[in-house]
Amino acid sequence: RAAARRSNSSASIRGMNKGPMRRGASSGDVRNADNKQQSKPQVDADGFTSVAPSSKGFGRSASMTAMQRTQLEGTQKYTTRGSTSMGNKRPSQGKFAVLNENSPRRSSKKGSNNKADDKTAPAAKPAAAAAPAPEAKEEKKPKVNYLTPDECGDKAKNVLKEYFVGGDMDDAVLSIHELVGAGDEGSVERGTKAVESAVLFVLEEKAANVDKFLTVYLRCAKEKKIEGQSFVVGLNDPLEFLNDIAIDAPLAIPHLANIIAELVKAEIIPFNFLLESPDYFRTDQNAAGFGAKVMKRIGGDATTKEEYIEVVEKLMTDEDKAKHSSAADLIAEA
């Protein structure tokens, strides 16, 4: 009897389980049901593995183990994208594929924070030192077509004539400067003729015009409008032809002595330039006596200055030495 009761009880229980009022499935039954309905993992054309989601949601009695597994499978569906590649093919255009693409537009805006990018990116070049400012180039003087030396001599004589009448010294100095062009090629030769013509001209003029000549030419010398060498060479012809000029212009000798004395005092020419004067002047023009006159015109201690006395002594000819016992004696009688 007891056995019959147990059999009936087991049969009753089995019958109840087959009915619609089933109390609920265990977590194992839920997993089995899901596994049956889930399709097998599939590999798409791009080589990505996808797992179809379960058609049924989790029941209330589903275990936490099943939930974690399902979530992990869903996560792998997206994290495996981008790590699996097929040659040079582009990844599939899923929802999140754009997030894994290295879009140049996004990179240009936000930049790359990856270490690999930092290694491959070219190192920033140090700022170049500021280039020095180019040096200002000297402006070349415009080329001037100067007159020939002889033409400059003639023009200089005309400048003096205008100055003697008008008295505009600034204009006279400027005119001489434009004629000579001191410092430019050929300026010494042009200056020589400007001095020579002017001196020869004033030797036949009155003393007042000689002083005016000196005013203009001393200023030209001090302002470097005429080089000193031009005065030394420019006085050669007036010295050589001094006695011939003095025939028609008796004041020529004192005029020239005065001109040379002023040039020596202004340190434009040295006194010993007389030693380099033309041979004819030194041998036949009483050069020693002329030198003594220049010393007296200079004034001060010039007549006792040893270097000047030495020059006069060297200029003395045999005839001079026969007449005078010494250079000092000649100077005193000059």
C-alpha positions in Angstrom: 0.0 0.0 0.0 2.7 2.3 0.8 4.4 1.6 -2.5 1.2 2.3 -4.4 0.9 5.6 -2.7 4.4 6.6 -3.6 3.8 5.6 -7.3 0.7 7.6 -7.4 2.4 10.6 -5.8 5.2 10.5 -8.4 2.8 10.2 -11.3 0.7 13.0 -9.9 3.8 15.2 -9.7 4.8 14.3 -13.3 1.3 15.1 -14.5 1.3 18.5 -12.8 4.6 19.4 -14.4 3.2 18.8 -17.9 0.3 21.2 -17.3 0.1 24.9 -18.2 0.5 25.9 -14.5 4.2 25.1 -14.4 5.7 27.1 -11.6 8.9 28.1 -13.4 12.0 26.8 -15.0 15.3 26.5 -13.3 18.2 28.6 -14.4 19.6 25.6 -16.1 16.5 25.2 -18.2 16.7 28.9 -19.2 20.3 28.5 -20.4 19.4 25.4 -22.4 16.5 27.1 -24.0 18.6 30.1 -24.9 21.4 28.0 -26.3 19.0 26.2 -28.6 17.4 29.3 -30.0 20.7 31.2 -30.5 22.3 30.8 -33.9 25.9 29.8 -34.3 28.6 32.5 -34.5 29.0 33.9 -38.0 32.0 35.5 -39.7 31.1 38.4 -42.0 32.8 39.4 -45.2 35.3 41.7 -43.4 36.4 38.9 -41.1 34.6 40.1 -38.0 33.0 37.5 -35.7 29.4 38.4 -34.6 27.2 36.5 -32.3 23.4 36.9 -32.7 21.6 38.0 -29.6 19.2 35.7 -27.9 15.6 36.0 -29.1 14.4 35.9 -25.6 15.2 38.1 -22.7 16.4 36.7 -19.4 13.7 35.4 -17.1 13.5 36.5 -13.5 15.1 33.3 -12.4 18.2 33.6 -14.8 21.4 33.3 -12.9 24.1 36.0 -12.7 26.5 33.7 -14.5 24.3 33.7 -17.6 24.0 37.5 -17.5 27.7 38.1 -17.3 28.4 35.7 -20.2 25.8 37.3 -22.4 27.2 40.8 -21.6 30.7 39.6 -22.3 29.7 38.2 -25.7 28.0 41.5 -26.6 31.1 43.4 -25.7 33.4 41.1 -27.8 31.1 41.8 -30.7 32.5 45.4 -30.9 35.9 45.2 -29.3 37.0 42.6 -31.9 36.2 45.0 -34.7 39.3 46.8 -35.8 41.6 44.1 -34.3 40.7 41.7 -37.0 41.7 42.7 -40.5 41.7 41.2 -44.0 44.6 42.7 -45.9 43.9 46.3 -47.0 40.1 46.1 -46.9 38.2 48.7 -45.0 36.4 47.8 -41.8 32.6 47.2 -42.0 30.4 50.2 -41.7 28.7 49.2 -38.5 27.4 51.7 -35.9 30.7 52.0 -34.1 33.1 51.5 -37.0 33.5 55.2 -37.5 34.8 55.5 -33.9 37.7 53.1 -34.7 38.7 54.7 -38.0 41.6 57.1 -38.0 39.8 59.9 -39.6 42.2 62.6 -40.8 39.5 65.2 -40.2 39.2 64.3 -36.5 43.0 64.0 -36.1 43.6 67.4 -37.5 41.2 69.0 -35.1 42.0 67.2 -31.9 45.5 66.0 -32.6 46.9 62.6 -31.6 47.7 61.6 -28.1 49.2 58.2 -29.0 52.8 57.5 -28.1 53.3 56.0 -31.5 52.2 59.2 -33.2 54.7 61.1 -31.0 57.5 58.9 -32.1 56.8 59.1 -35.8 55.9 62.8 -35.8 58.9 64.9 -36.9 60.6 66.8 -34.0 59.8 70.5 -33.9 62.7 72.5 -35.3 64.1 75.1 -32.9 63.2 78.6 -33.9 65.8 80.0 -36.2 67.8 82.9 -35.0 66.6 86.2 -36.3 68.5 86.9 -39.5 70.6 90.0 -39.2 69.3 93.1 -40.9 70.9 93.6 -44.2 73.5 96.2 -44.1 72.6 99.3 -45.9 74.4 99.5 -49.2 76.3 102.7 -49.9 74.6 104.7 -52.6 76.9 105.1 -55.5 77.5 108.6 -56.6 76.1 109.4 -60.0 78.9 109.6 -62.6 79.8 113.1 -63.5 81.3 114.1 -66.8 84.0 116.5 -65.7 85.7 119.0 -68.0 89.3 118.4 -69.1 92.0 119.8 -66.8 92.7 122.6 -69.3 89.0 123.5 -69.5 88.8 123.5 -65.7 91.7 126.0 -65.6 89.9 128.4 -68.0 86.6 128.1 -66.0 88.4 128.7 -62.7 89.8 132.0 -64.1 86.2 133.0 -65.1 84.9 132.1 -61.6 87.5 134.5 -60.0 86.5 137.3 -62.4 82.9 136.9 -61.4 83.8 136.8 -57.7 85.9 140.0 -58.0 82.8 141.8 -59.4 79.9 140.1 -57.5 81.7 139.1 -54.3 79.6 135.9 -53.8 82.2 133.7 -52.1 79.9 130.8 -51.5 79.0 130.6 -55.2 82.7 130.8 -56.1 83.7 128.0 -53.8 80.8 125.9 -55.0 81.8 126.5 -58.6 85.4 125.5 -57.9 84.1 122.3 -56.2 82.0 121.4 -59.1 84.9 121.9 -61.5 87.5 119.9 -59.5 85.3 117.1 -58.0 87.8 116.4 -55.2 88.1 112.7 -54.5 86.9 111.6 -57.9 89.1 110.2 -60.6 91.3 112.9 -62.1 90.6 115.4 -59.4 94.3 116.2 -58.7 94.9 117.0 -62.3 91.8 119.2 -62.6 92.7 120.9 -59.3 96.3 121.5 -60.5 95.0 123.4 -63.5 92.5 125.3 -61.4 95.3 126.5 -59.2 97.8 127.2 -61.9 95.4 129.3 -64.1 94.1 131.2 -61.1 97.6 132.1 -59.8 98.9 133.1 -63.3 95.9 135.3 -63.6 96.2 137.1 -60.3 99.9 137.7 -60.6 99.1 140.4 -63.0 96.3 141.8 -60.8 96.4 144.3 -58.0 97.0 143.3 -54.5 93.3 143.5 -53.5 92.4 140.8 -56.0 95.3 138.6 -54.8 93.8 138.8 -51.3 90.3 137.9 -52.8 91.9 134.9 -54.6 93.5 133.7 -51.4 90.1 134.0 -49.6 88.4 131.7 -52.0 91.3 129.2 -52.5 92.2 128.9 -48.8 88.6 128.0 -48.1 88.6 125.5 -50.9 91.7 123.9 -49.4 90.4 123.8 -45.9 87.1 122.3 -47.0 88.9 119.7 -49.1 87.5 121.1 -52.3 91.0 121.1 -53.8 93.7 118.6 -52.6 97.0 119.8 -51.3 99.0 118.1 -54.0 97.1 120.2 -56.6 98.6 123.3 -54.9 102.1 121.9 -54.9 102.0 121.0 -58.6 99.9 124.0 -59.6 102.6 126.4 -58.4 105.3 124.9 -60.7 104.6 127.0 -63.8 104.1 130.3 -61.9 107.6 129.7 -60.3 109.2 128.7 -63.6 107.9 131.7 -65.5 108.0 134.2 -62.6 110.8 136.4 -64.1 109.1 136.5 -67.5 105.8 137.5 -65.9 107.5 140.1 -63.8 108.7 142.0 -66.9 105.1 143.0 -67.6 103.8 142.8 -64.1 106.4 144.1 -61.6 104.3 143.0 -58.6 104.3 139.4 -59.7 107.2 138.4 -57.5 105.8 139.9 -54.2 102.4 138.6 -55.1 103.6 135.0 -55.5 105.7 135.2 -52.4 102.6 136.3 -50.5 100.5 133.5 -52.0 103.0 130.8 -51.0 103.5 132.3 -47.5 99.8 132.1 -46.8 99.6 128.5 -48.1 102.5 127.5 -45.8 101.0 129.3 -42.8 97.8 127.4 -43.4 99.8 124.2 -43.6 98.4 123.4 -47.1 101.8 123.1 -48.5 105.3 122.6 -46.8 108.0 125.2 -47.2 110.5 122.7 -48.4 108.3 122.1 -51.6 110.7 124.8 -53.1 113.4 122.1 -53.2 111.2 120.2 -55.7 110.4 123.2 -57.9 111.3 123.3 -61.6 115.1 123.2 -62.3 115.0 126.5 -64.2 113.5 128.3 -61.2 116.2 126.8 -58.9 119.1 127.6 -61.1 118.2 130.9 -62.9 115.4 132.5 -60.9 117.2 133.4 -57.7 115.3 130.7 -55.8 117.2 131.3 -52.5 116.3 135.0 -52.5 112.7 134.2 -53.3 112.6 131.7 -50.4 113.9 134.4 -48.1 111.1 136.7 -49.2 108.5 134.0 -48.4 110.0 133.5 -44.9 109.6 137.2 -44.2 106.1 137.1 -45.5 105.3 134.3 -43.1 106.6 136.4 -40.2 107.1 135.4 -36.6 110.1 133.2 -36.0 110.1 131.9 -39.6 113.3 133.8 -40.4 115.1 132.0 -37.6 113.5 128.6 -38.0 116.2 126.0 -38.7 114.3 123.9 -41.2 113.4 126.9 -43.2 117.0 128.2 -43.1 118.2 124.8 -44.3 115.9 125.0 -47.3 117.3 128.4 -48.3 120.8 127.2 -47.9 120.2 124.3 -50.3 118.7 126.7 -52.8 121.7 128.9 -52.8 123.7 128.8 -56.0 127.5 129.4 -56.3 126.8 133.0 -57.2 124.7 133.4 -54.1 127.4 131.8 -51.9 129.9 134.2 -53.4 127.8 137.2 -52.4 126.6 136.0 -49.0 128.6 134.2 -46.4 125.6 132.3 -45.1 121.9 131.6 -45.6 121.1 133.8 -42.6 123.0 136.7 -44.2 121.0 136.2 -47.5 117.7 136.1 -45.6 118.6 139.3 -43.7 119.3 141.1 -47.0 116.2 139.8 -48.9 
